[in-house]
Amino acid sequence: MRTDFFARLDREPEPPKIETPRMSRHRIALFGGTLAFYLAIVVAVLMSSWLVALDWKVMLFRPYQQWPEIHAALDYYVVLGQRGPTAVMVACWLGWRSWRQHTLRPLLTLGASLLLLNLTVGAVKIGLGRLGPHYATRIGSAELFAGGDIFPSGHTANAVVTWGILAYLAATPRARRYLSAMSAIVSLGVGLTTVYLGTHWLSDVLLGWAAGLLILLGLPWVEPLITRAEDWIFAARARLGAPGSRPAAPVPAADAPAPVPAAQPPVQPPAEEPAAQSPARGQAGRPPAVNGRPRPHPAPATAHAVRSERSPVTPAGSRRPPHADRAPRGGTAPARPVAGG
């Protein structure tokens, strides 16, 4: 029995129809508004505007000193925004859904979203090089192009994408509403927790929310690539052969000897009318036995019998019925009745 992951996917001839989100006008409008908000945050930080001054005010307020009793709990809560643990948890859930729905789309969608997250957020982090609050050097400065990697907040963007993908892949509108609310609460809490702990500026969190939301809103544009990737995986699996299938018969080498066919039993001749066996043939026609086994007839020394007259010889003797008018070999012929006597 096959126990591989693809064996479950082969149980039905066609996977069930799963509704794929499309890039509607409403979604395009949300994507455009979020992109404008994203660019506005970047420009405000580049110009060291009022947003940078707000960052410094929140940092100097030091929330972790104002409410130290919740510090330990929030240290654990912020793990919900770390990429490694959250990706493993969500991948386990989506892997089970792929097994139940006979499709690889949930896992491929998660992989595509995390890849886009690493490319887009990582590029902006390295390009702007902003330092975090704990490494700031001058009050009121935006701390850009200083070799940092804090802007935008990776924890916040990862929380938006990782938990929001569950709502994106929801099978029913009701489940999508509940999962959207849950992912929004989790990502909002993770972003504010990083501000409380002093690891991110407030503008980092705002840009992280926008970066994660842009990836979720733009995923319908990536759906054709996900479909082609799924088709390519199944096609490659078909070329390599399904695991658990019966192996092909080995091909003998060119110099290997040909197998000897098994001996076939002698063909039984058509039954003839039984004739009375002469006493002479029964005594003289059968060769003496050696060690309890009958000895085959010796070949004639002078002349060869015609092929049609030969009969197969077995340990029990000849199978051809005796003829009353033919004398046995090595014996005396019986007397024939005289005609007219």
Secondary structure, DSSP 4 states (H G I P E B T S, - for coil): ---SHHHHHTSSSSPPP-PPP---HHHHHHHHHHHHHHHHHHHHHHTT-HHHHHHHHHHHH-HHHH-GGGHHHHHHHGGGG-HHHHHHHHHHHHHHHHHHHT-SHHHHHHHHHHHHHHHHHHHHHHHH-PPPGGG--STT----SSS---SS-HHHHHHHHHHHHHHHT-SSHHHHHHHHHHHHHHHHHHHHHHHHHTSS-HHHHHHHHHHHHHHHHHGGGGHHHHHHHHHHHHHHHHHH--TTPPPPPPPPPTTSPPPPPPPPPPPPPPP----PPPHHIIIIISPPEETTEEPPPPPPSS-PPPGGG---EETTEE-SPPPTTSPPTTSPPPPPPPTT-
